[in-house]
Amino acid sequence: MTDNDTSTEAKTDGGTGIVAPDDETPTWRERKERSQGLSRLTYEYFERARREDEDLRRESDYVERDVLAFPTWPHEIVRNLALTSFFVGMILFLASTMPPHIADPANPNVTPSIILPDWYLYWSFGLLKLGPLNPELAILGGKKLMADRTYGVLANVVVVSFIAIVPFVNKGSARRPVEQPFWAAVGITGVTFALTISMLSVKNLMPMNVHLLFDLTFLVPPIAGCVAYAVLKTMREGYMYDLNRRYYRLRPPK
């Protein structure tokens, strides 16, 4: 067998499992004429990438990763200035065309019919309305161990404590939800619960049955978390491979 025959065999593969080097990559027409199909070409792509990575790691104990990114000036700064100018312009436009309505001064002698905190505190206000979850103990003659108001304050302490502990429990270096599906699902569950408990806090204004709204407050968050975990877990393997191949360049140390 001559060198030319060997090169031809490596180039056409012939079902032997040999992956052609980059300088012998078949042309588009040659790929189209192959009988193995897309699945075979996909296998060759992943196999070549795996072999290249193994060869680099075998040559040295250390592999330097060069992150391919854009410089701060002018790319990042110009982009951030453009985005900032757009949002500042939108705020000025809305402030000039739709000024806020100035209502009558508040009357300290009249109690409002509906008392609500600021919108970003609705979740905390909703935790104060968890009276139906406050158990009535038979050992106390059917009475509750604590008042509903105290129970709501304790619920706030538990939720805030959980939020404060999470950063100390999760010490991973992941920057994207798909890299850690479990903690991303926990975050989505918490955000969903904040939305549902906020809706419960203004149940008088919601066009929904109060009992149904109370049930959905605790059913929707775990369902959203499970769905998010399943989706991110499915995306994780392909995403991690694509991230390493596209955004990092492996090369031996100098």
N, C-alpha and C positions, 0 to 999 in steps of 0.2 A: 504494500500500500504506500503510495507516494504522499508527500506533504500536501499536495493539492487535493487528493481524495480525502485526507483527514480533515482539512479545512472545510471541504464541502459537506462532510458528514456532520461536523460540529455546527455548521451554519443551518442546515435543514433539520437538525435534531433527529429526525427519523424515529422518534419514540424511544430513544435510548435514555432520556432523562438528562442529557447534557445541555446546559444552558449556554447559548452562544455569547461570546464576549461582546462588548459594546461596539468594537470596530467591525464586527461581523453580523450586526443586527440586520435581519432580513428587511427588504423593502416592503412598502405597503402592498404591492402586487403579489410578492412572494408570500406574505402573510395571508392574503386573501385566498391564495391557491392551496393553502394547507388544509388538511382534512381533520386536524385535531379540534378546531373551533376555538371559540372565545375562552372556554374553560382552560384549555391548554396554555393559551397565551397569558392568561391571568396567573396561572401557576408559575410560568417561567418568570414573570415580573417579580413576584414575591420571592421566588427561589433565588433569583439573582441578587436582590436586595439583601436577603439573609446571608448569602455567601460573602458579599462584599463587606458586610458588617463583621462577620466572623473573621475574615482575613485581616481586617484592620485591628481587631482586638487581639488576634493571635500574634501580630507583629510587635505589639507593645502592650504593657500593662496599663497604659494611660492613653485615653483618646480625648483629644481636645475638641470641644464643640463650639463652633463659631456661630453665633446667633445672627441670622440675616435680618437686619432691621433698617429703619430710615434714620438719618441724622436729625438731631433736634432742630438745628437751623439749616435750611429754612422750612423743611417739610412739616415738622410737628408744630412749630410756632405759627406758621402761616395758616395751617389747618385749624388750630385752636382759635386763632384770632377771627377767622371767617365764621366759625360756629358761634363764638361769643358775640360777634357783631350782629349775627342774624337774630339771636334770642333777645339781645338788648333792643334791637329795632322793633321786634314784635311786642315787647313789653311797653315801649314808648308809644307804639301805634295803638295798642289797646287802651292805654291810659288816656290818650288824647281823644279817642273816638267813643269810648264807653267809660266815662268817669263813674266811680262808685256812688251809689245813692246814699245820701246822708239822711238818716232817719231822725225821728224826733228824739230828744234826750230821754234817757231812761227815767222812769218815775220810781223813786225808792219806796214809795208807799203802796205800790201795786206789785203783787207777785205774778210773774209771767205764767201763762198757762202751760208752756213747755219749757223746761230748764235743761239745757244741754251744754256740755263743755265744748271746747274747740274740737274741730273734726279729727285732728290727729290724736285726740285722747278718747275717742269713741270706744276703742278696744278696752281701755281701763274702765270706762263707765259701764261697758257691757258686763265686765267681770263682777260688778257690784249687783247685777241682776241674776245671779245664779242661785237664788233662793230655793227653787225647786230641787236643786241637787243637795241641799243641806239636809242630811238624814235626820229623821225623827227616831230616837232611840226608845225601845220598849222598856229598857231598864230605868229610864227617867220618866216613865209614865206617859210615853208618847210625845214628850217634849224634845226640843232640839238642844244639842249640846251648847250651841252658841247662836247668837242672833244672826239673822240673814246679813245684816250690815257688816258684822265682824267676819262672817264667812266670805263675803265679797272682798274685804280688805286682805284676808289671808290668801285668797286666790290671786290677787295682784302680787303679793310677796312671792308666791310660788312661781308665777310666770316670769317675773323680772329676775328672780334668782336663776331660773333655768337659762334665760337669755345671757346672763352674766357668766355662767359656768361654761357654756358651749365653746367659747374661744380657747379656754384652758384645756378642754377635753380633746378637741380637734386640733392637733398640732401638725397637720399635714402641710405640704408645700404646694398643693394644687391651686391653680389660678382660675380654673374653668369648671363649671358644674359637671361636665361630662367626665372629668378626671376623677371625681369622687362622687359617684351617684348617690350613695347613702346620705351623706351630709347635705347634698343638694336637695334631696327629697325631704330631709328634715327642715331645711329652710323654706321650701315651698309649702310644707304643711303648716309651718308657723305663720307665713304670710297669709295663707288662705284662712287660717283660724282668726287672724287679726281682722280680716275682712268680714267674716261671718259673725264674729262677736260684736263688731261695730254695727252690723245690720240689726243684731239683737238689741243693742243699746237704744236704737231708734225704732223699736218695734211698733210704737204707736203711729209712726209715719209710713210703715211698710204695708203695701196692699197684699198682705198674706196672712194666713191663719197663724196665730201666735204659737200654737203647739207645733205646727209643722216647721215654722221658722226656728223654734228651739231645737227640734230634732236635727234639722239640717246644719245647725251651727256646729254640731259635733260629729256629723257623718261626712260632710263634704271635705274637711281638711285631710283626714286619713286616706280617703279615696284619691284626692289630688296628689298626695305624697306617694302612694303606691303606683299611680300611673306615671308620675315623673320618674320614679326609680326604674320602672320597667323600660321606659323609653331611653333614658340615659344609659342604662346598662347595656341595651342593645346597640347603641351608638358608640360605646366606649372603645371596643377593640379596633374598629375601623378608623375611628378618630385618632387614637394614639399613634397608629402606624402612619396615617397621613400627616399628622403633625410633625413627627420626627423626620419624615422624608422630605417635606416641603420647607420647613422653617429652620432646619438644622443641617449643617454640612459636616460630615465626619471626615477627619483626616488625621494621619499620624502626627505625633509631636515633632517639633523642629529639632 
